[in-house]
Protein backbone atom coordinates (compact mmCIF):
# COMPACT_ATOMS: atom_id res chain seq x y z
CA UNK A 1 0.00 0.00 0.00
CA UNK A 2 1.27 3.48 -0.88
CA UNK A 3 1.67 5.63 2.22
CA UNK A 4 0.37 9.20 2.49
CA UNK A 5 3.98 10.36 2.72
CA UNK A 6 4.85 8.59 -0.54
CA UNK A 7 1.84 10.15 -2.26
CA UNK A 8 2.91 13.62 -1.12
CA UNK A 9 6.40 12.94 -2.42
CA UNK A 10 5.05 11.88 -5.82
CA UNK A 11 2.81 14.96 -5.99
CA UNK A 12 5.72 17.26 -5.20
CA UNK A 13 7.76 15.58 -7.93
CA UNK A 14 5.08 16.51 -10.44
CA UNK A 15 4.95 20.08 -9.11
CA UNK A 16 8.71 20.38 -9.47
CA UNK A 17 8.60 19.38 -13.14
CA UNK A 18 5.70 21.76 -13.78
CA UNK A 19 7.76 24.64 -12.39
CA UNK A 20 10.68 23.52 -14.57
CA UNK A 21 8.42 23.45 -17.65
CA UNK A 22 7.58 27.12 -17.16
CA UNK A 23 11.28 27.92 -17.02
CA UNK A 24 12.03 25.87 -20.14
CA UNK A 25 9.35 27.22 -22.47
CA UNK A 26 9.86 30.85 -21.42
CA UNK A 27 13.64 30.70 -21.72
CA UNK A 28 14.16 31.50 -18.03
CA UNK A 29 16.84 28.90 -17.37
CA UNK A 30 18.74 29.92 -20.50
CA UNK A 31 18.47 33.64 -19.74
CA UNK A 32 19.59 33.22 -16.14
CA UNK A 33 22.57 31.19 -17.38
CA UNK A 34 23.49 34.09 -19.66
CA UNK A 35 23.04 36.70 -16.92
CA UNK A 36 24.70 34.47 -14.31
CA UNK A 37 22.72 36.16 -11.53
CA UNK A 38 19.55 38.26 -11.61
CA UNK A 39 16.77 39.58 -9.44
CA UNK A 40 13.21 38.80 -10.53
CA UNK A 41 12.95 42.36 -11.87
CA UNK A 42 16.13 41.94 -13.93
CA UNK A 43 14.96 38.57 -15.22
CA UNK A 44 11.57 40.04 -16.14
CA UNK A 45 13.24 42.85 -18.07
CA UNK A 46 15.58 40.46 -19.90
CA UNK A 47 12.77 38.11 -20.95
CA UNK A 48 9.95 40.65 -21.38
CA UNK A 49 7.83 38.67 -18.91
CA UNK A 50 5.41 39.94 -16.29
CA UNK A 51 7.12 40.86 -13.01
CA UNK A 52 4.37 39.40 -10.82
CA UNK A 53 4.66 36.01 -12.46
CA UNK A 54 8.48 36.14 -12.45
CA UNK A 55 8.67 36.86 -8.72
CA UNK A 56 6.42 33.92 -7.91
CA UNK A 57 8.16 31.61 -10.37
CA UNK A 58 11.55 32.43 -8.84
CA UNK A 59 10.23 31.68 -5.37
CA UNK A 60 8.78 28.36 -6.55
CA UNK A 61 11.90 27.45 -8.53
CA UNK A 62 13.98 28.18 -5.42
CA UNK A 63 11.61 26.07 -3.26
CA UNK A 64 12.13 23.09 -5.59
CA UNK A 65 15.91 23.68 -5.86
CA UNK A 66 16.04 24.74 -9.51
CA UNK A 67 17.47 28.08 -8.31
CA UNK A 68 19.75 29.20 -5.48
CA UNK A 69 19.74 32.58 -3.78
CA UNK A 70 22.60 34.98 -4.44
CA UNK A 71 22.25 38.19 -2.45
CA UNK A 72 19.03 39.84 -3.64
CA UNK A 73 18.95 37.73 -6.76
CA UNK A 74 19.00 34.14 -7.97
CA UNK A 75 21.43 31.85 -9.78
CA UNK A 76 20.88 28.49 -11.40
CA UNK A 77 21.46 25.44 -9.27
CA UNK A 78 23.25 22.49 -10.88
CA UNK A 79 19.85 20.87 -11.53
CA UNK A 80 18.47 24.12 -12.92
CA UNK A 81 21.39 24.46 -15.32
CA UNK A 82 20.64 20.97 -16.67
CA UNK A 83 17.13 22.15 -17.62
CA UNK A 84 18.58 24.47 -20.27
CA UNK A 85 17.35 23.06 -23.62
CA UNK A 86 20.59 23.93 -25.39
CA UNK A 87 22.67 21.56 -23.24
CA UNK A 88 23.37 18.24 -25.00
CA UNK A 89 22.57 16.44 -21.73
CA UNK A 90 19.53 18.60 -20.98
CA UNK A 91 16.76 17.12 -18.84
CA UNK A 92 14.11 19.42 -20.29
CA UNK A 93 12.30 16.44 -21.83
CA UNK A 94 11.15 15.32 -18.39
CA UNK A 95 9.52 18.70 -17.75
CA UNK A 96 7.80 18.88 -21.14
CA UNK A 97 6.66 15.26 -20.82
CA UNK A 98 5.20 15.88 -17.37
CA UNK A 99 3.03 18.78 -18.55
CA UNK A 100 2.02 16.96 -21.75
CA UNK A 101 1.07 13.97 -19.61
CA UNK A 102 -1.05 16.12 -17.30
CA UNK A 103 -2.83 17.62 -20.31
CA UNK A 104 -3.52 14.20 -21.82
CA UNK A 105 -4.67 12.78 -18.48
CA UNK A 106 -7.17 15.61 -18.12
CA UNK A 107 -8.48 14.98 -21.63
CA UNK A 108 -8.74 11.23 -21.00
CA UNK A 109 -10.66 11.85 -17.76
CA UNK A 110 -13.35 13.81 -19.58
CA UNK A 111 -13.49 11.73 -22.75
CA UNK A 112 -13.84 8.49 -20.82
CA UNK A 113 -17.45 9.47 -20.12
CA UNK A 114 -18.35 9.84 -23.80
CA UNK A 115 -15.98 7.46 -25.60
CA UNK A 116 -14.91 10.25 -27.95
CA UNK A 117 -11.42 9.90 -29.47
CA UNK A 118 -10.59 13.29 -31.01
CA UNK A 119 -7.32 12.25 -32.65
CA UNK A 120 -3.90 13.85 -32.85
CA UNK A 121 -5.25 17.39 -32.76
CA UNK A 122 -5.16 17.13 -28.96
CA UNK A 123 -1.36 17.47 -29.14
CA UNK A 124 -1.76 21.00 -30.50
CA UNK A 125 -4.37 22.15 -28.00
CA UNK A 126 -1.78 23.77 -25.72
CA UNK A 127 0.29 26.34 -27.56
CA UNK A 128 3.16 26.13 -25.06
CA UNK A 129 3.61 22.36 -25.59
CA UNK A 130 3.62 21.73 -29.36
CA UNK A 131 6.79 23.76 -30.17
CA UNK A 132 8.69 21.64 -27.64
CA UNK A 133 7.34 18.24 -28.67
CA UNK A 134 10.13 17.49 -31.14
CA UNK A 135 12.86 18.59 -28.72
CA UNK A 136 11.33 16.35 -26.06
CA UNK A 137 11.49 13.34 -28.38
CA UNK A 138 15.04 14.18 -29.45
CA UNK A 139 16.33 14.39 -25.89
CA UNK A 140 14.50 11.17 -24.99
CA UNK A 141 15.50 9.00 -27.95
CA UNK A 142 18.40 10.37 -30.03
CA UNK A 143 21.17 8.77 -27.98
CA UNK A 144 19.38 5.40 -28.07
CA UNK A 145 19.14 5.64 -31.85
CA UNK A 146 22.78 6.66 -32.32
CA UNK A 147 24.29 4.28 -29.77
CA UNK A 148 22.07 1.18 -29.81
CA UNK A 149 20.07 1.09 -33.05
CA UNK A 150 22.24 2.38 -35.90
CA UNK A 151 25.30 0.28 -34.97
CA UNK A 152 23.30 -2.90 -34.30
CA UNK A 153 20.69 -2.97 -37.08
CA UNK A 154 22.61 -3.82 -40.30
CA UNK A 155 20.21 -2.11 -42.70
CA UNK A 156 21.60 1.36 -41.94
CA UNK A 157 25.18 0.51 -42.96
CA UNK A 158 23.89 -1.28 -46.06
CA UNK A 159 21.82 1.71 -47.21
CA UNK A 160 24.74 4.03 -46.51
CA UNK A 161 26.94 1.91 -48.78
CA UNK A 162 24.32 2.37 -51.51
CA UNK A 163 24.55 6.16 -51.01
CA UNK A 164 20.82 5.95 -50.60
CA UNK A 165 17.91 8.25 -49.89
CA UNK A 166 16.37 7.92 -46.42
CA UNK A 167 12.81 9.21 -45.91
CA UNK A 168 11.27 9.79 -42.48
CA UNK A 169 7.46 9.89 -42.39
CA UNK A 170 6.18 11.98 -39.50
CA UNK A 171 9.65 13.46 -39.00
CA UNK A 172 8.87 15.96 -36.22
CA UNK A 173 11.81 18.31 -35.74
CA UNK A 174 13.98 16.07 -37.94
CA UNK A 175 16.16 14.64 -35.18
CA UNK A 176 16.03 11.05 -36.54
CA UNK A 177 17.39 12.03 -39.96
CA UNK A 178 19.93 14.44 -38.49
CA UNK A 179 21.24 11.64 -36.28
CA UNK A 180 21.18 9.12 -39.15
CA UNK A 181 23.03 11.34 -41.61
CA UNK A 182 25.53 12.19 -38.89
CA UNK A 183 26.36 8.48 -38.63
CA UNK A 184 25.93 7.62 -42.33
CA UNK A 185 27.91 10.16 -44.31
CA UNK A 186 26.91 8.80 -47.76
CA UNK A 187 23.14 9.07 -47.28
CA UNK A 188 20.70 11.81 -48.20
CA UNK A 189 17.50 12.53 -46.29
CA UNK A 190 13.94 13.76 -46.81
CA UNK A 191 11.58 14.33 -43.90
CA UNK A 192 7.80 14.76 -44.21
CA UNK A 193 5.51 16.00 -41.45
CA UNK A 194 1.95 17.28 -41.18
CA UNK A 195 2.75 20.19 -38.82
CA UNK A 196 4.29 23.31 -40.42
CA UNK A 197 6.00 24.21 -37.12
CA UNK A 198 7.84 20.88 -37.14
CA UNK A 199 9.03 21.42 -40.73
CA UNK A 200 10.25 24.91 -39.83
CA UNK A 201 12.19 23.62 -36.83
CA UNK A 202 13.61 20.66 -38.75
CA UNK A 203 14.92 22.82 -41.59
CA UNK A 204 16.56 25.29 -39.21
CA UNK A 205 18.20 22.57 -37.12
CA UNK A 206 19.51 20.73 -40.19
CA UNK A 207 21.08 23.95 -41.44
CA UNK A 208 22.63 24.59 -38.02
CA UNK A 209 24.21 21.10 -38.05
CA UNK A 210 25.65 21.67 -41.55
CA UNK A 211 23.29 19.16 -43.20
CA UNK A 212 21.31 21.56 -45.37
CA UNK A 213 22.74 20.19 -48.64
CA UNK A 214 21.94 16.55 -47.85
CA UNK A 215 18.74 16.89 -45.84
CA UNK A 216 15.43 18.52 -46.76
CA UNK A 217 11.99 18.74 -45.13
CA UNK A 218 8.50 19.41 -46.41
CA UNK A 219 4.90 19.24 -45.28
CA UNK A 220 3.38 15.94 -46.27
CA UNK A 221 0.39 13.75 -45.48
CA UNK A 222 1.41 10.21 -44.60
CA UNK A 223 -1.82 9.01 -46.21
CA UNK A 224 -1.19 10.64 -49.60
CA UNK A 225 2.54 11.34 -49.99
CA UNK A 226 4.49 10.72 -53.18
CA UNK A 227 8.29 10.81 -53.21
CA UNK A 228 10.35 12.71 -55.80
CA UNK A 229 12.43 9.55 -56.35
CA UNK A 230 12.38 5.97 -55.06
CA UNK A 231 13.78 5.63 -51.54
CA UNK A 232 16.36 3.20 -50.21
CA UNK A 233 15.08 3.48 -46.65
CA UNK A 234 11.68 4.65 -45.42
CA UNK A 235 11.54 5.18 -41.67
CA UNK A 236 8.51 5.41 -39.43
CA UNK A 237 9.85 6.50 -36.08
CA UNK A 238 7.23 5.79 -33.39
CA UNK A 239 4.57 6.70 -35.94
CA UNK A 240 3.10 3.42 -37.21
CA UNK A 241 0.63 3.07 -34.34
CA UNK A 242 -0.88 6.39 -35.45
CA UNK A 243 -1.91 4.91 -38.83
CA UNK A 244 -2.26 1.23 -37.97
CA UNK A 245 -5.84 0.97 -39.23
CA UNK A 246 -4.61 1.88 -42.75
CA UNK A 247 -1.56 -0.41 -42.61
CA UNK A 248 -2.52 -2.51 -45.64
CA UNK A 249 -2.81 0.44 -47.99
CA UNK A 250 0.14 2.22 -46.37
CA UNK A 251 2.57 -0.69 -46.59
CA UNK A 252 1.57 -1.35 -50.20
CA UNK A 253 2.43 2.28 -51.01
CA UNK A 254 5.73 2.04 -49.12
CA UNK A 255 6.59 -1.08 -51.13
CA UNK A 256 5.99 0.87 -54.34
CA UNK A 257 8.13 3.81 -53.18
CA UNK A 258 11.17 1.65 -52.35
CA UNK A 259 14.02 0.82 -54.68
CA UNK A 260 14.67 -2.91 -55.14
CA UNK A 261 16.62 -4.04 -52.10
CA UNK A 262 15.39 -1.08 -50.06
CA UNK A 263 13.79 -1.32 -46.64
CA UNK A 264 11.02 0.01 -44.45
CA UNK A 265 12.34 0.56 -40.91
CA UNK A 266 9.74 0.72 -38.14
CA UNK A 267 10.67 1.83 -34.61
CA UNK A 268 7.91 1.36 -32.05
CA UNK A 269 7.30 0.76 -28.36
CA UNK A 270 6.96 -3.02 -28.00
CA UNK A 271 3.65 -3.74 -26.27
CA UNK A 272 4.30 -6.92 -24.26
CA UNK A 273 2.47 -10.20 -24.77
CA UNK A 274 2.54 -10.64 -20.98
CA UNK A 275 1.02 -7.53 -19.38
CA UNK A 276 2.59 -8.48 -16.04
CA UNK A 277 5.63 -6.68 -17.47
CA UNK A 278 3.76 -3.37 -17.20
CA UNK A 279 4.74 -3.29 -13.52
CA UNK A 280 8.39 -3.10 -14.53
CA UNK A 281 9.91 0.43 -14.51
CA UNK A 282 10.80 0.24 -18.23
CA UNK A 283 7.17 -0.39 -19.16
CA UNK A 284 5.21 1.85 -16.75
CA UNK A 285 5.48 4.90 -18.96
CA UNK A 286 4.31 2.83 -21.91
CA UNK A 287 1.18 1.80 -20.00
CA UNK A 288 0.34 5.45 -19.28
CA UNK A 289 1.09 6.53 -22.83
CA UNK A 290 -1.10 3.78 -24.24
CA UNK A 291 -4.03 5.43 -22.44
CA UNK A 292 -3.17 8.79 -23.96
CA UNK A 293 -2.74 7.15 -27.37
CA UNK A 294 -6.36 5.97 -27.08
CA UNK A 295 -7.40 9.64 -26.89
CA UNK A 296 -5.62 10.10 -30.24
CA UNK A 297 -7.35 7.08 -31.76
CA UNK A 298 -4.29 4.83 -31.51
CA UNK A 299 -2.87 1.92 -29.51
CA UNK A 300 0.56 0.37 -29.11
CA UNK A 301 1.50 -2.71 -31.11
CA UNK A 302 3.11 -6.08 -30.49
CA UNK A 303 6.27 -6.75 -32.56
CA UNK A 304 4.71 -9.84 -34.21
CA UNK A 305 1.78 -7.74 -35.44
CA UNK A 306 4.16 -5.35 -37.20
CA UNK A 307 6.22 -8.18 -38.68
CA UNK A 308 3.12 -9.96 -40.00
CA UNK A 309 1.78 -6.77 -41.60
CA UNK A 310 5.08 -6.15 -43.40
CA UNK A 311 5.17 -9.75 -44.61
CA UNK A 312 1.61 -9.43 -45.91
CA UNK A 313 2.80 -6.47 -48.02
CA UNK A 314 5.51 -8.62 -49.63
CA UNK A 315 8.37 -7.34 -47.47
CA UNK A 316 10.80 -9.74 -45.78
CA UNK A 317 10.52 -8.87 -42.09
CA UNK A 318 13.08 -9.12 -39.28
CA UNK A 319 12.65 -8.11 -35.62
CA UNK A 320 15.35 -6.33 -33.59
CA UNK A 321 14.48 -5.81 -29.87
CA UNK A 322 15.82 -2.63 -28.21
CA UNK A 323 14.92 -2.76 -24.53
CA UNK A 324 11.20 -2.06 -24.22
CA UNK A 325 11.17 -0.89 -27.87
CA UNK A 326 11.51 -2.78 -31.13
CA UNK A 327 12.87 -2.09 -34.62
CA UNK A 328 11.19 -4.11 -37.36
CA UNK A 329 12.78 -4.06 -40.81
CA UNK A 330 10.83 -4.96 -43.95
CA UNK A 331 12.99 -5.44 -47.05
CA UNK A 332 11.83 -5.26 -50.64
CA UNK A 333 13.15 -8.20 -52.68
C-alpha positions in Angstrom: 0.0 0.0 0.0 1.3 3.5 -0.9 1.7 5.6 2.2 0.4 9.2 2.5 4.0 10.4 2.7 4.9 8.6 -0.5 1.8 10.1 -2.3 2.9 13.6 -1.1 6.4 12.9 -2.4 5.0 11.9 -5.8 2.8 15.0 -6.0 5.7 17.3 -5.2 7.8 15.6 -7.9 5.1 16.5 -10.4 5.0 20.1 -9.1 8.7 20.4 -9.5 8.6 19.4 -13.1 5.7 21.8 -13.8 7.8 24.6 -12.4 10.7 23.5 -14.6 8.4 23.4 -17.6 7.6 27.1 -17.2 11.3 27.9 -17.0 12.0 25.9 -20.1 9.4 27.2 -22.5 9.9 30.8 -21.4 13.6 30.7 -21.7 14.2 31.5 -18.0 16.8 28.9 -17.4 18.7 29.9 -20.5 18.5 33.6 -19.7 19.6 33.2 -16.1 22.6 31.2 -17.4 23.5 34.1 -19.7 23.0 36.7 -16.9 24.7 34.5 -14.3 22.7 36.2 -11.5 19.5 38.3 -11.6 16.8 39.6 -9.4 13.2 38.8 -10.5 13.0 42.4 -11.9 16.1 41.9 -13.9 15.0 38.6 -15.2 11.6 40.0 -16.1 13.2 42.8 -18.1 15.6 40.5 -19.9 12.8 38.1 -20.9 9.9 40.6 -21.4 7.8 38.7 -18.9 5.4 39.9 -16.3 7.1 40.9 -13.0 4.4 39.4 -10.8 4.7 36.0 -12.5 8.5 36.1 -12.5 8.7 36.9 -8.7 6.4 33.9 -7.9 8.2 31.6 -10.4 11.6 32.4 -8.8 10.2 31.7 -5.4 8.8 28.4 -6.5 11.9 27.4 -8.5 14.0 28.2 -5.4 11.6 26.1 -3.3 12.1 23.1 -5.6 15.9 23.7 -5.9 16.0 24.7 -9.5 17.5 28.1 -8.3 19.7 29.2 -5.5 19.7 32.6 -3.8 22.6 35.0 -4.4 22.2 38.2 -2.5 19.0 39.8 -3.6 19.0 37.7 -6.8 19.0 34.1 -8.0 21.4 31.9 -9.8 20.9 28.5 -11.4 21.5 25.4 -9.3 23.2 22.5 -10.9 19.9 20.9 -11.5 18.5 24.1 -12.9 21.4 24.5 -15.3 20.6 21.0 -16.7 17.1 22.2 -17.6 18.6 24.5 -20.3 17.4 23.1 -23.6 20.6 23.9 -25.4 22.7 21.6 -23.2 23.4 18.2 -25.0 22.6 16.4 -21.7 19.5 18.6 -21.0 16.8 17.1 -18.8 14.1 19.4 -20.3 12.3 16.4 -21.8 11.1 15.3 -18.4 9.5 18.7 -17.7 7.8 18.9 -21.1 6.7 15.3 -20.8 5.2 15.9 -17.4 3.0 18.8 -18.6 2.0 17.0 -21.7 1.1 14.0 -19.6 -1.0 16.1 -17.3 -2.8 17.6 -20.3 -3.5 14.2 -21.8 -4.7 12.8 -18.5 -7.2 15.6 -18.1 -8.5 15.0 -21.6 -8.7 11.2 -21.0 -10.7 11.8 -17.8 -13.4 13.8 -19.6 -13.5 11.7 -22.8 -13.8 8.5 -20.8 -17.5 9.5 -20.1 -18.3 9.8 -23.8 -16.0 7.5 -25.6 -14.9 10.3 -28.0 -11.4 9.9 -29.5 -10.6 13.3 -31.0 -7.3 12.3 -32.6 -3.9 13.8 -32.9 -5.2 17.4 -32.8 -5.2 17.1 -29.0 -1.4 17.5 -29.1 -1.8 21.0 -30.5 -4.4 22.2 -28.0 -1.8 23.8 -25.7 0.3 26.3 -27.6 3.2 26.1 -25.1 3.6 22.4 -25.6 3.6 21.7 -29.4 6.8 23.8 -30.2 8.7 21.6 -27.6 7.3 18.2 -28.7 10.1 17.5 -31.1 12.9 18.6 -28.7 11.3 16.4 -26.1 11.5 13.3 -28.4 15.0 14.2 -29.4 16.3 14.4 -25.9 14.5 11.2 -25.0 15.5 9.0 -28.0 18.4 10.4 -30.0 21.2 8.8 -28.0 19.4 5.4 -28.1 19.1 5.6 -31.8 22.8 6.7 -32.3 24.3 4.3 -29.8 22.1 1.2 -29.8 20.1 1.1 -33.0 22.2 2.4 -35.9 25.3 0.3 -35.0 23.3 -2.9 -34.3 20.7 -3.0 -37.1 22.6 -3.8 -40.3 20.2 -2.1 -42.7 21.6 1.4 -41.9 25.2 0.5 -43.0 23.9 -1.3 -46.1 21.8 1.7 -47.2 24.7 4.0 -46.5 26.9 1.9 -48.8 24.3 2.4 -51.5 24.6 6.2 -51.0 20.8 5.9 -50.6 17.9 8.3 -49.9 16.4 7.9 -46.4 12.8 9.2 -45.9 11.3 9.8 -42.5 7.5 9.9 -42.4 6.2 12.0 -39.5 9.7 13.5 -39.0 8.9 16.0 -36.2 11.8 18.3 -35.7 14.0 16.1 -37.9 16.2 14.6 -35.2 16.0 11.0 -36.5 17.4 12.0 -40.0 19.9 14.4 -38.5 21.2 11.6 -36.3 21.2 9.1 -39.1 23.0 11.3 -41.6 25.5 12.2 -38.9 26.4 8.5 -38.6 25.9 7.6 -42.3 27.9 10.2 -44.3 26.9 8.8 -47.8 23.1 9.1 -47.3 20.7 11.8 -48.2 17.5 12.5 -46.3 13.9 13.8 -46.8 11.6 14.3 -43.9 7.8 14.8 -44.2 5.5 16.0 -41.4 2.0 17.3 -41.2 2.8 20.2 -38.8 4.3 23.3 -40.4 6.0 24.2 -37.1 7.8 20.9 -37.1 9.0 21.4 -40.7 10.3 24.9 -39.8 12.2 23.6 -36.8 13.6 20.7 -38.7 14.9 22.8 -41.6 16.6 25.3 -39.2 18.2 22.6 -37.1 19.5 20.7 -40.2 21.1 23.9 -41.4 22.6 24.6 -38.0 24.2 21.1 -38.1 25.7 21.7 -41.5 23.3 19.2 -43.2 21.3 21.6 -45.4 22.7 20.2 -48.6 21.9 16.5 -47.8 18.7 16.9 -45.8 15.4 18.5 -46.8 12.0 18.7 -45.1 8.5 19.4 -46.4 4.9 19.2 -45.3 3.4 15.9 -46.3 0.4 13.8 -45.5 1.4 10.2 -44.6 -1.8 9.0 -46.2 -1.2 10.6 -49.6 2.5 11.3 -50.0 4.5 10.7 -53.2 8.3 10.8 -53.2 10.3 12.7 -55.8 12.4 9.5 -56.4 12.4 6.0 -55.1 13.8 5.6 -51.5 16.4 3.2 -50.2 15.1 3.5 -46.6 11.7 4.7 -45.4 11.5 5.2 -41.7 8.5 5.4 -39.4 9.8 6.5 -36.1 7.2 5.8 -33.4 4.6 6.7 -35.9 3.1 3.4 -37.2 0.6 3.1 -34.3 -0.9 6.4 -35.4 -1.9 4.9 -38.8 -2.3 1.2 -38.0 -5.8 1.0 -39.2 -4.6 1.9 -42.7 -1.6 -0.4 -42.6 -2.5 -2.5 -45.6 -2.8 0.4 -48.0 0.1 2.2 -46.4 2.6 -0.7 -46.6 1.6 -1.3 -50.2 2.4 2.3 -51.0 5.7 2.0 -49.1 6.6 -1.1 -51.1 6.0 0.9 -54.3 8.1 3.8 -53.2 11.2 1.6 -52.3 14.0 0.8 -54.7 14.7 -2.9 -55.1 16.6 -4.0 -52.1 15.4 -1.1 -50.1 13.8 -1.3 -46.6 11.0 0.0 -44.5 12.3 0.6 -40.9 9.7 0.7 -38.1 10.7 1.8 -34.6 7.9 1.4 -32.1 7.3 0.8 -28.4 7.0 -3.0 -28.0 3.7 -3.7 -26.3 4.3 -6.9 -24.3 2.5 -10.2 -24.8 2.5 -10.6 -21.0 1.0 -7.5 -19.4 2.6 -8.5 -16.0 5.6 -6.7 -17.5 3.8 -3.4 -17.2 4.7 -3.3 -13.5 8.4 -3.1 -14.5 9.9 0.4 -14.5 10.8 0.2 -18.2 7.2 -0.4 -19.2 5.2 1.9 -16.8 5.5 4.9 -19.0 4.3 2.8 -21.9 1.2 1.8 -20.0 0.3 5.5 -19.3 1.1 6.5 -22.8 -1.1 3.8 -24.2 -4.0 5.4 -22.4 -3.2 8.8 -24.0 -2.7 7.2 -27.4 -6.4 6.0 -27.1 -7.4 9.6 -26.9 -5.6 10.1 -30.2 -7.4 7.1 -31.8 -4.3 4.8 -31.5 -2.9 1.9 -29.5 0.6 0.4 -29.1 1.5 -2.7 -31.1 3.1 -6.1 -30.5 6.3 -6.8 -32.6 4.7 -9.8 -34.2 1.8 -7.7 -35.4 4.2 -5.3 -37.2 6.2 -8.2 -38.7 3.1 -10.0 -40.0 1.8 -6.8 -41.6 5.1 -6.2 -43.4 5.2 -9.8 -44.6 1.6 -9.4 -45.9 2.8 -6.5 -48.0 5.5 -8.6 -49.6 8.4 -7.3 -47.5 10.8 -9.7 -45.8 10.5 -8.9 -42.1 13.1 -9.1 -39.3 12.6 -8.1 -35.6 15.3 -6.3 -33.6 14.5 -5.8 -29.9 15.8 -2.6 -28.2 14.9 -2.8 -24.5 11.2 -2.1 -24.2 11.2 -0.9 -27.9 11.5 -2.8 -31.1 12.9 -2.1 -34.6 11.2 -4.1 -37.4 12.8 -4.1 -40.8 10.8 -5.0 -44.0 13.0 -5.4 -47.0 11.8 -5.3 -50.6 13.2 -8.2 -52.7 
